[in-house]
Structures are given as C-alpha cells and as structure tokens.
C-alpha cells in the first residue's frame, strides 16, 4: 500500500472506480464516505469527484478520497468489485479487527479499534 494511503484497491475495484469517474466527467477522481447504519455500523458510499478529504487509495490512475475523520476506520481494509450478468457491486474485504456484513458493503470495527467522529 502506498505511503499515506489507508485502503487497498483491487484491480477490479480500481477499474470500476475509473469507469464511473470517467462517465461522471471527473476522470481519476472518486470519493468514499461512511454512512452510519445498515446491516453493520458503517456502510460505504461512493461518488464521483473529489468532494473533500484526503486521498486514501490510488491505483491504476484513480485516486479515492475520504473525509479525514473517517480515514482511520478504513485502514487495513480492501475495496473489491464483483460483477456478473445481473449487475455488480463494491465489497469491503475485512482486515484484522473488523467484521463485515454478508452484503459486503458494510462493516463494523471490533472493540478497541478507532471510531470516527462526525
């Protein structure tokens, strides 16, 4: 993982992020933020552009930004993308100290891991 980046992007995730950014007219720039609630404590939300925050991942020409106060929650996680004929979606792959939901888009830090403040 590049120095200063907290989230790892798989090749499939980087390709899909790059495609979505290009379609939205913001080539190479995407934004991830965490929304409270869902099947675990945090659910990921991805949007095109650099809305605010710090770069948390870079791969294959796309930079993913997130709010500074949420970057610590993403440390050690991987973002993957899976697609098939019926559609696709981004999946959070857990690191140590994190529980992910079966849907793949939500996670909760286990006891002792940092919490974001909003």
C-alpha positions, 0 to 999 in steps of 0.5 A, a space after each residue: 500500500 502506498 505511503 499515506 494511503 489507508 485502503 487497498 484497491 483491487 484491480 477490479 475495484 480500481 477499474 470500476 472506480 475509473 469507469 464511473 469517474 470517467 462517465 461522471 466527467 471527473 476522470 481519476 477522481 472518486 470519493 468514499 464516505 461512511 454512512 452510519 447504519 445498515 446491516 453493520 455500523 458503517 456502510 460505504 458510499 461512493 461518488 464521483 469527484 473529489 468532494 473533500 478529504 484526503 486521498 486514501 487509495 490510488 491505483 491504476 490512475 484513480 485516486 479515492 478520497 475520504 473525509 479525514 475523520 473517517 480515514 482511520 476506520 478504513 485502514 487495513 481494509 480492501 475495496 473489491 468489485 464483483 460483477 456478473 450478468 445481473 449487475 455488480 457491486 463494491 465489497 469491503 474485504 475485512 482486515 484484522 479487527 473488523 467484521 463485515 456484513 454478508 452484503 459486503 458493503 458494510 462493516 463494523 470495527 471490533 472493540 478497541 479499534 478507532 471510531 470516527 467522529 462526525 
